[in-house]
Amino acid sequence: MRKTDRTPTLPYARLAFGLASLLSTFTYAGEAPEVVSVQKIWDHGKWNGTTDLIRFQDKWWCSFREANSHAGGEGLARILVSHDGTDWKLAATLSERRLDLRDPHLSIMPNGKLMCILAATRWGHDDKNSWDGRSQALTRSPRVSFSTDGFNWTTPKQVLAEDHWLWRVTWNKGIGYCMSKLGEGRDPRRLMLYTTTDGLEWNWVCEPRLPDNTWNGSETTLRFLPDDTLIALTRPHWVGSSQPPYREWKWTRFASYQEDSRFGDIGGPNFIRLPDGSLWGSGRLYAPRKRTVLARMTATSYKPVLDIPSGGDNSYPGMVWHDGRLWLSYYSGHEGKANIYLAKIRIPLKTP
């Protein structure tokens, strides 16, 4: 774990492929969302991806993984900071020897601290003990780290048992909720709902079972509605909802990409509730090509409406509503390798 003041100077990315105004047949409130700007904010690693974004202490913070490739080897968790959302510098790095720290997600705890939750994967190695991206994952387990200022972080600490993968924490009334995808064994990709009050001790709530047993759950983002309904957006193609105490779930499957190219498999699912109550999601689609999309959501639907400039290896967005715009961090390989980008998107809100 280390801290540096190195500041990258990076140009604005071109709005590649003319996708900024490319929309599907779906519209919202008579107007279509549009990309206002896109900025590349990090390209120093050979591979940079799986982002998250948050506002903390009146500054922007963007977390992501930096490594040699999409999987395998050792991965670092980088955290960038910006006062204005334009000029970014490296605030902190989290690492563990011979481990791949993946999918760093940020949240603000009830005590005011910033928490980063990560998945630590240990990859297979050959007889010479060299680690490479061609090896299989031997095991993985969640890690948590805490900060009071975003620059100085505690040493990542393991929580839960091996083979769990806590994804993204959402806080409600002092309690953090998070789905873990249990990824090994004869029944892989099982979802487990956990709660926490301090990020260190986690309590099992239930195991939501999806109707589709061919791939029973993966990366999941949870958000609360004002009436305490808990909504889940789950890879590959599910929207779920549950009422307190969140032990019973209802699931809606939307079309897979084999059935309709506007829909899932959603890689790196995330969504947000805007001030007018509308839900907007984002993630990666695979057909007719890989791309990051913005989607109109409800508790039972997910309908892509806008392509974000992207291509190749991409997606895993962070989403924040600020100053009347949706700020969306993501990674994309459309400029040659996987780099970190920040898009600002105008979304017309419903009028009262």
N, C-alpha and C positions, 0 to 999 in steps of 0.2 A: 504494500500500500504506500503510495507516495503522492506528493502534490507538486505541481509545477505551474509556472506563470507563462509558459510558452503560449503565445497567441497566434492562431492561424489567420492568415490573410487570404481569403478565398473570394473568388468572383461570384456574381450572381449566375446561377445556372440558366441556360436557355430553356424556354418552354418547349421541350422536345416534342417532336412529331406533331406539333399543332394540336395537342390534346387538351389544352386549357379550356376550350369551349366545346369539347366533344361530349354530348349528352346522350343518354338513352331515351327511350320513349316516355320515361316517367318525369313529371314536373311537380313542382310544389308551390301551392298558393299562387298559381298563375305565373310565377317567375322561376327561373332556373338558377341553382347555385353556380358560381363561377370562381375560378382560380384568379386571385388578384396578383399574387407574386409567388415566386419560388426562389429560394436561396440555398446554395450548397454551403453547409456550415462546418463540415469536417471531411477530409479525404486522406489523412496521414497514414492510416493502416492499409495493409494489403486487402483486407476485407473489413468493412464497417457496417454494422446493421443492428436490427432488433432494438428499436428506440422506445423511449418514453419521454414525456414532456410535462412540466409542472411549473406553476407560479409559487414561489416561496420567498418570503421576506422581500417582496417587491422586486424580485429578480426572476429571470427565466433560467430553468435548469433542464438540460437534456441529457439523458443517459442512453448508453448503447454499448454493444459489444464490439471489441476490436480484436482481430485474430488474423491468421494466415488464410483461412478459408471459411466457408459456411459452417463446417463441422470438423471436429477433430483438433488435436493438439491442445495448446494452452490458449485460453481466451481471457482478455482483460475487460473489466467494466470501466468505461470512461464516463465522466460527468462533466459536461460543459456548463458555463454560466454566461449570462448576458444581461446587461442592465436595460437594453433597449430592444432586444430581439434581432438586432442586426450585427453587432460586433460580438463575437463569441471567443471565449478563451477556455482552456482546460483548467478545471477547478480541482479535480481529484481523480485518482485511479484506484480501483479495488482489484486485487489479484490474490491468487493462491498458487503455490508452486505445484506444477503438474496437474492443475485442474483447469477446466474450461468454464469460466463464469459467464453464463448465458442469460439473456432476457432480463436485464436489470430494469425493474419497475419501481417508480417513485410514488410515495404517498406521504401526506402530512398526518401525523398521529394526533390524538386528542391532547397530548401533553405539549404539542407544538414542535416536536422534533420531526426531522425529515427521515423517512425510512426507505431503504433500498432493499428489495427482495430479489434474490437471484437463484438460478439453478446451477449447481456445481456438478459438472459431468467429468468423470474419469474415463478416458478413452483407452482402448487396448494398445499394447505395445509388442514389439518383436523381441527376439532374444537379446538384442543389444540395448534394450530399454529405451529405444527411441520412439517418440510419439508422433503419429502422423494422422492425416485426415482420412486415410483409407481404413483405419481400424474401427471396430465396433465399440459402442459405449459399454463399459464394464458395469458402471453403476452411476447413480446421480443422487443428489439430495439438496434440499433447499438451504440457502444461506440468507441471513439478515445482517444489515449494517445500519448504524444510526448516526445522525449528525445534527448539531444545533445550529450550524451556520452554512452547510453545504460544501464547505472546503475540507473540513477535518472529520474523518469517519472512523468509527470503531472497526476493529478487526472483524471480518465476516465470521458469523457464528452459525453452525449447523443447527437446524430445527427439523422436527419430524424424523421419520425413519428413512433409510435408504430406499431409492427408487420413487420417492415422491417428487413432485415438481409443482410447487406453489406458483401460480401464474401472476395475477394482479390483485392487490388488496384494495377493497373499497370500504370506507368507514361510514358508519351510521350510528348515531347516538352512543358514541364512545366505544363501539365494537367494530373490529375489522373483520370483513368477510372475504374468503378467498377459496377458489376451487383448486384442488390439486389433481393432476392427472397422474395416476399410478401406472407407470409405463412398462413394467416387466411382468414376467410370468405367463401363465396360460390364458389369462384374461386381461390383456393389456388395454391401455387407454381408458381405464376406469376413472370416473369422476368422484371426488370426495370433497364435500363442503366442510370447511373448517372456520372457526372464529378465534379471535385473539383480542386481548386488551393491551398487550405490551409488545407484541411482535416476537416474543420468545416462547411463551407457552401457548399452544394451539389446542383447541377443543374440537373433537369430531362432532359434526351435526348429523350428517346423513350421507348416503351414497346414491345420488340421483342416477337412475338407469334410463338411458335413452332407448326409444323404441327400436332403433336400428342396431342390431347386434354385430353388424359387420365391422363397425369402427365405433366403439361405444364411448366417444367423448375425447376431447383433447383440450387445446388452449381455450380458456374461458375468461371473459370479462364480465363482471357483475356491476350493476348499477341499481340504485333505489329510486322508486317513484315517491311522490309526497305522501301517499297513503301507506308507505312501508312495503309495497309490493317489490319483490326482488326480481330483476330481469337479468337473464343470462344470454350472452351471445357466444355460441360454442362452435368451434371448428369440428367437423367440416361444414355443416349446413343446418344448424339448429338455433332457434330462439326459444328460451324457456322462461317460465314465470312461477313464482311461489309466494305464498302468504306466510306470515309468522305462524309457527316457529321455523319455517323453511325446511320442513322434513318431507313435504309432498310437492312434487313438481309436475307441471304441464308443459309439454314440448310440442313445437310446431316445426316441421321439416320444410324448408324451402327447396326449390329445385337445385339439383346438383349441376355442375358445369357440363356433364354429359347430356343433360336434358335441356339446359338453357344457358348460353354462354354469359348471360348477365349475372349469374349467381355463383354459388360456392363450388368448390372448396374455398373457404375463407381462411387464408393464412394470416396469423397474427391479429385476431379479431379485437376490435376496440369500438366503443361507442360512448356517446355523451348526450346528456339532456340539456337542451338550450332553455333560455329564459321563458320562451313561449310554451314550454312543455313538450316540444317535439324532440324526437330521438333521432340521432344521426350516427351511423356506423361507418367503419372503415376497415379495410383489410385487403388481402391479395386474392385476386381471381386468376384462374389458370387458362381459360379459353375465351376467345380464340387465341389469346396470348397472355402471358403473365403481365399483370398490371395492378397498381394500387387504385382502389376506387373509394368514392364517397357514396353512402347508401342512405336512403330514407328508411327509418325503422318504425315499427310499432311493437307491441308486446307479442305479436304473432306473425310479423313479416319483416323482410329485409329486401329492399329494392334499390339496386345501384342506380345512381343518377348522374355521376360525374367521374370521368377518368382523371387521375392526377398524373402529371408528367412522370413517367416511370417505365421500366422495362427490365427484362432479365431477372436477376435475383433482386427481390424488392418487397416492400410492405412493412409490416409490424409498426404501426403508427402510434404516436402519442397525440392526444387531443385535448385542447384547452380553448374555452370561449373567453375572449378578452377584447375589450374595446370594440364590440360589435362585429368581430370577425372570429372565424374558427381558425386557430393556429394548429397546424398539423405537422408533427415531425415524422419522418419516415426514412427508409433507406432504399436505394435503387441502383441498379447497374446499367442504366440506359446511357451513361457517358463512359462506359468502358470497364468500370469496376464498381463494386458496391461502396457507395458513399452516403453520407448523412445529409438530408435536405429538410428545409422548413418551408412549408407552404402556408399562405394566408388565403382563406376562402371566404367569399361573401355568400351568406345564406339569408335569403329573405325570410323574416320572421312573420308569423301570423299576426294580424292586427286584432286588437281586442274586440 
